[in-house]
Amino acid sequence: MDIKERTREERQAEALPIIKKLTELKISAAEHPEIRELLKLIQTYILTGQRIVVDIPFPIADVDIKGVLAIDVKERVWIKFTRGD
């Protein structure tokens, strides 16, 4: 199975909507270490091209931050806030 990896520019473009949504929701990395951790993972994803599975507890909002920062262009990049099971 061939993997066509995203370029650095494509990874940046995939990450931008995530960052914009955090800004729109007024969720600040300065106030929440969980968001800082997410942004560090996004930075690693962009710089290294490493596939990253995100699973960060965000107890103040009673949710988990879950998703995949995918390198294969056939796989969707997604992040969502989900209630714990």
C-alpha positions in Angstrom: 0.0 0.0 0.0 1.5 3.3 -1.1 1.4 6.3 1.2 1.5 9.7 -0.4 2.7 11.9 2.4 1.5 15.5 2.8 4.1 18.2 2.2 5.0 20.6 5.0 2.8 23.2 3.3 -0.1 20.7 3.2 0.4 19.9 6.9 0.3 23.6 7.7 -2.9 24.0 5.7 -4.5 21.1 7.5 -3.5 22.5 10.9 -4.8 26.0 10.2 -8.5 25.3 10.6 -7.8 23.7 14.0 -6.0 26.8 15.2 -8.6 29.1 13.8 -11.4 27.2 15.6 -9.5 27.4 18.9 -9.2 31.1 18.4 -12.9 31.4 17.4 -13.9 29.5 20.6 -11.6 31.8 22.6 -9.7 28.8 24.0 -6.3 30.2 25.0 -3.0 28.2 25.3 -1.9 30.7 27.9 -4.8 29.7 30.1 -4.9 26.0 29.4 -1.9 23.6 29.4 -3.9 21.1 27.5 -4.2 23.5 24.6 -0.5 24.2 24.8 0.1 20.4 24.6 -2.2 20.2 21.5 -0.3 23.1 19.8 3.0 21.5 20.5 1.7 18.3 18.9 0.6 20.3 15.9 4.0 22.0 15.6 5.7 18.6 15.8 3.3 17.3 13.1 4.1 20.2 10.8 7.9 20.2 11.3 8.5 16.4 11.3 5.8 15.0 9.2 5.1 12.4 11.9 1.6 10.9 12.2 0.2 11.8 15.6 -2.8 10.4 17.4 -4.2 13.0 19.8 -5.8 12.0 23.1 -5.5 14.8 25.7 -7.8 14.9 28.8 -9.3 18.4 29.2 -10.9 18.2 32.6 -11.9 21.8 33.0 -14.4 21.4 30.2 -15.1 17.7 31.1 -14.0 16.5 27.6 -11.1 14.8 25.9 -9.3 16.3 22.9 -9.1 13.5 20.4 -8.0 13.2 16.8 -5.4 12.3 14.2 -2.8 14.5 12.6 -2.3 12.3 9.5 0.5 12.4 7.0 -1.1 10.2 4.4 -3.2 12.4 2.0 -5.9 9.6 2.0 -6.4 9.9 5.7 -8.4 12.7 7.2 -6.8 15.2 9.7 -9.3 15.8 12.5 -9.5 17.1 16.1 -12.6 17.1 18.3 -13.7 17.6 21.8 -15.5 14.5 23.0 -17.2 13.7 26.3 -15.4 10.8 28.2 -17.0 7.4 28.1 
